[in-house]
Amino acid sequence: MKRVPVIFAIDKNVVTPCGVTITSLLLNAGEDTFYDVFILCDGSHLGPEDRKVLTDAFKGSEKCSLSFVDVGDAFKDVDGMTSGHITTATYYRLEIPTLFPQYDKVIYADIDMIFQQDLSALFESALPDGELVAAVLDLSIDGKFQFRSPLPAKIGKSGKDYFNAGFLVMNLKQMREEGVVEAFREHAKIKYTQNDQDILNIVCNGRVQILPSLYNFQVNHFFNYMWNRKDPKLVFEEQFRKATLHYTWKNKPWNSLECIACDTWWHYYKMSPFYDDRSYFSRQLSQVEAVRNDYRSRTNKQLFLAILSNIKQKLFKK
């Protein structure tokens, strides 16, 4: 049996998305893979009832164990530095080396992800040269296509070495030996544009194993590529079928129709313990209404332009 520790960090607002992410992880686990799932949280943002919902959902699973690790009031002072879809919980990952002394390495993942592959082989082979983390580049598709962004330069990096912190294999043993957590804590006192992702990039600079995009394919890259490409060089079939899809940015499958590849998320939602007819069909109805309203808007616009054209012809008819 291959046991793989996987850590998430959540608050009460994302209990269902977390459950869907875990569902996708388990449904794509290899026959001899077992996931030890840990959820970082604190009592003020994730109470007993919410914890019970997740515990009951995966109780008795043959593919995972699930437990909660309370971070207490860690990073309570960063509340004022977070905004929008970024919450205090995202900083919890910075404490993982001290919270899990029993492990030499672990996988950390955001809960706005859908896994479509087993992670045991990656976990066993990652960090071969003592790197602090293994991660996927944030502004590139496997280095074949670079996206322009001013963000990396703000912390002295470039798009060629700036990684996304939504999926990490973390070298806890090395981090503890080198006192990395203390460095994390010091930088957490500073407001960075990309919050704790910037902190991880700064502290782990030069000690990163770059992983293929299949392990963290940020779906906004579909948009970035289509907007910026000069020639259609990349094919996304493999990403849709095999990649770990990461729904970055504020539009999530569960709260917006403007989210590419959201059908994959809803596919796993239907197979999760959190499936609810009302939520699912409400979303389907919203899609229908959006198409209908778009059609009406276009039709009304065409009619309006036709009327204006007719008036113009009559007014300026010679």
N, C-alpha and C positions, 0 to 999 in steps of 0.2 A: 504494500500500500504506500503510495506517494502522498505524504501529508504536506499541504501547502498553506501557510498562514496568509490570510488576506484581510486587510484592515480598511474599514470605511470610517468616515466621520460625519455625523448627521445632527440635525435638530428636529423638532417636532413637525416642521413644515415639509419634510421630504421622506416620511416614513414609507409611503407607498412606492415612490421612485426607487428607494433603497431596496425594497422587497422585490421589485421587478429586476433590478440589476443582479441581485443575488440569484433570482430564478434563472436568468440567462447563464450565469456562471455555472450553476449546477446542471442545467440541461445539456451543457456542452462539455462537461467534465469527462475525462477518460475513464475507462472501466476501473482502473486501479488508482484513481485520484480521489483524495479526500481533502476537503477544504476546512481548515480551522478559521472560521469567520469571526472577527472581532469588530465591534462597533464602538468608536470613541464618541463620548457624549458627556453632558453634565446634567445634573438633576433639574436645574432651572429651565433648560431648553428641551429636555426629553424626559418626561415623567414616567412613572410606573406603568400607566395604561398604555402608552405608546410602546414601551419596551415589551410589554406582554403581547401586543399585536404581532410584533416581529418574532418573538420567541415561539408563540403558538403556530405561526405560519410555517416554521421550519422544524418544529418539534418532531422527532422521530425520523428525520431525514437520514438516509444511508450514505449521503454524499457530503454532509457537512455537520459541524457543530457550530453553535452560535452563542456568543457571550458578549456582555457589555463591559467596557472599561471606562470608569468615570474619571474625567480629567480635572474635576473640581473647578476652581476658578482660574485655571490656567488661561492666559491671554485675555482676561476680562477687560484689560485696558485697551485692547485693539478695537473695541466696538465702534469707536468714533472714526476709525480708519477704514471701515468696511462700508460697502454700499451696494444697492441693487441685488443682484443674484449672488454676490460674494458675502458670506457670513463669517462670524467668528469661528465656526466649526472648521473652516478651511485651514486655520492655523494649528489645529490639534495635531496634524501630522508631524509638526516640528518636534513634538515631545515623544514620538514613537520610540526612539532609541532607549530612553529611560523607562518608558512604560512597559517595554517588553524585554526585560533582561534575559529571559529564557531563550530568545532567538538570536541567531547570528545574522539572519537576513529575513526580510518579509516583503510581501507585495502590498503596496498602498494603492487604492483606486477611488476615484470620485464616484458618486452615485448617479451621475447623469451619463452612464455608460451602459452599453449592451455588449456582453461577451459572446463571441461566436466561435470560440476555440478553447481548447484545453490549455492551461497555463503551467502544467507541471514541468514540461521539458524546458521551457524558458526559465523557470525558477531554479532548476537544478544547474543550468549552464551559465546563468547570469553572473556578472561581476568577476570574471576570471583573473583580472589583474589588480584586484584590490580597489577598484573604483568605489566611490561612495554611493553612487546611484546608477541605475540603468534607466534610461528614459528615451522618449521619442521627441525629435525636434518639433518645435512649435510652429515655425514659419516655413515649413518645407514638406514636400511629399517625397520621402526617401532621398532627399538631396537632389532630386531630378528637377524640381521646380521650386524656386524661391519666391516668397511673398515679401514685398517691401513693407517695412513697418519701422517707425521711429522708436518703438518701445525698447528693444534690446540695447540700443545705443545709450539710453538713459542710465543704464547700469554698467556701461563699458563693454557690452557684448555685441554680437552680430547675429543675424538670422541663421547663420551657419553653425552656431553652437548654443543657441538659446533654446532650452527644452521646455516642453509642456509638463507641468507637475501633476497632471490628473491621473497618471499611471506611472508608478515608480517601483522598481525593485531596490530596496534600501539595504545597504551594508551596515547593519546595526553594530556589529562587533567593531568594525573599523571606526565608526562614528563615535562610539563610546571611548575607544582608546585615544582618539584625537581630540576629544572634548568638543565635538561639533555642536552639540545641543546648546552649549553656552554661547557659541557664536550665533546660532539661530535666535536665541532669546535677546541678545543685544540688538540684532538687526530688526527684531519685531517691535522695537521701540520707535522705529523710523517708518514713516508713511511712504511706501513705494507704490508706483503706478499699478503694478500687477501683484500687489500684496505679497503673500508668502511664496508665490511662484518666483518672484524676483529674489527673495531671500535665499531660496534653494539654489538658484542659478549663481548667485554671488558666492555663497559659502562653498558650494561644490564645484566651483569653476575649475576646469582642467582635470576633474576626477569623475568623468561621466562616460558611461558606456552608451553609445547611441544605438537605439533599437530600431528595427524596421517599423514603418508607419502602421503596419497591420496590427500592432499592439496598442495603438492609440490613434485611430484615424479620426481627426477632428472634422466633423461634418461641414463646418464653415469653409473648409478647404475646397469643397465642391464649388461654392460661390466664388471664392478667391481665384480659383483656377479658370473658371469660365469668364470672369471679368478681365483677367490679366493675360490670358494665353495669347500667343501669336500663332501657334500651330497646335492642332489637337494631337499632342504626343502621348498623352496618358490615357489609359483605359481603366475604368473604375470597377469593372466586374468583380475582381477578386476582393476589393474592399467591401463591396456590398454583401458578398457571400461569406467572407471569412473574418473580416477585420473586427476588432473591438471598436465599436462606433462610439465616439465621444461627442455628446451634444453640447458643445461649448457655447458660450454667450448666453444672453438672457432668454431667448426663445427656446423653450423645452417642448418635447413632444406632448407632455401632459398639460401644458398651459397655453399652447399657441399652435395655430394652423400653419404659421410661417416657419416651419422647421423641416429642413430637408432630411430624407430618410426616416421620417417619423413613423412610417408604417412598420419598420422593423421593431421599434419600441413597443408599438401597440400589439404586434404579434406576440411578444413575450408577456405583455400585460395580460393578454387573454389566457395564457397558460400559467399565470402566477396565482398564488393563493389570494391575491388582492383583486381579482377580476370581479367587476360589478356591472350588471347589465345596464343600469341607468347611466353610469359614467361613460361606458363604451358607446352606447347608442346616442347619448347626448353629444358626444364628440363627432359621431358620424353625421348627425343632424346639422351640427355646426358647419361641417364641410359642405353639405348640400346647400345650406343657406348662403355660404360664402360664394359658391359658384353661381347660385341664382342671383344674388345681389350684384356680382360682377357682370353677369349677363345683362341685368336690368340697367346698370350704370352705363355699359357700353351702348346698349340700345337707345337709352335716353339721350346720350351724348350725340349719337349719330342723328337722331331725330332733331335735336336742338340745332346741330350744325346745318342740317337740311333746311330748317325753317329760316335760319339766319341767311343762308345762301339765297333762298327764295325772296326774302325781304330785300336783300342787297340788289338782286336783279331788278326788282320792281322799282326801287328808289333811284337806281342809277341807270335805268333803261333809257337809252337815247331815243 
